[in-house]
Amino acid sequence: MAVIEITSQDQFTELTTTNAGGKLIALYFHTSWAEPCKTMNEVFKVLSEEPVNKDVAFLSINADDQAEISELFEVSAVPYFILLQNGTILREISGADPKEFVNALNQYNGAGSSAAASGEAAQAAEEETQETEEELAERLGKLTQAAPVMLFMKGTPSEPKCGFSRQMVGILREHQVRFGFFDILKDDSVRQGLKKFSDWPTFPQLYINGEFQGGLDIIKESLEEDPDFFQHAMNA
């Protein structure tokens, strides 16, 4: 089945409810400015054309143009994949890892994608064009403003990959701060580039309204000095 580009919320609702018919649905959230999406665009297309995936609905969603759909699934970083069936979220994958998406698709599709699809997906990833420093800086600038509060962490809020990231997530949740996140383990360019961009060597890193606020220790100190730190920073 060819990739279907979502152009409206009504179209999305129809394809994921009325016309779903129990199909496995693969949602792919992307943007035009995120460099990793260029690779995953090709991977998604290749997989959609595989005969073994003929019963899977592949829906492509521009996260900027279809903001309401992105907010519905709390998508704050791209590329982002969601596998749905019968109205239930089976799997969510953040980052440009072709093998992880292929494996998840194999798992829930039953028939499984062929080795050819996996090979082409891996090849597409290897052929990804290197970003220039200027392009990376531009992408980082947009990522830091992808949500009013953006957390760059190791892992995801549900599965932090380090104790410091886990503590930061706990602090944000304790203060009822809604935040977007980016798993820096999924994109080494962001992981290394953000250290220079923020002039801060470790993670997690927290941005509010596009401004770097600090790492875990700095945020703890800020809250000790001002219990309403988050509210004041977001309203600044």
Steps between C-alpha positions, in 0.01 A plus 500: 500500500638841405571757768201728565587860582260638761368841403222552757381379836175374345695285254713365785195415711334322209806291418568402862141427605225462239719351225755327724330161491734346756811575293837564649563873455847653493510873579812691404541854639762710322595856409677657206778647714605194701795341319439142629155509341659507154632149556188371669280634217668253267491216755127552557435505124704183436319308773159612376573350158598156632241231408505360854379839626208526257248490785672771703382862468798737483402855597749786471433806717683833486522582872510875433211514252281260699570641846168382647579138413852539638361639826249215518787252519730740690762487224778742589794360304533364148529257338236324712314178422184354650351160420123483550241225472134505596546838667781372724858628497725195466838670482657848492848558361693827521800565280653403167578134560386303192571161658288577806203599284544200268514262797188652656315478170605136464380423850150641462446428132522126555633418153806715557687714253737328263876513528498714187299770675728491802803518273368797306406675824849453639655614172286814502624579849861453398454736209371779722662829405728653760383833637724803487565683826264775388221253420544326835496830687179596321342164584604526864351848519167365375513195725555712811181687410295194398299535824482778763690268736745265327700233680800343327555175684634147478205276423134597527289625794350151536841330468785731605844356424686677780429604857545872429242494221264305729536764770434784256184332371390451862553869578301613196214264581505598868451863396236401242702644213397374157809449292630372172804277487774384267686173554861598428602133487309472171694775322872537562515823299260662745675339797840641407378821339284606793800495733657780296168670421408524870861533620414223745680162496245265661142383478217548574464857374186707545378782272207730570367720220814424302735615778742261669427469871763249609550141602362312798706673770424848366127429484505368856682815617256722309204330670661537842541873440158538337233230550303659213802490268320314219205737497723806500728361227208407275343846541826689449 
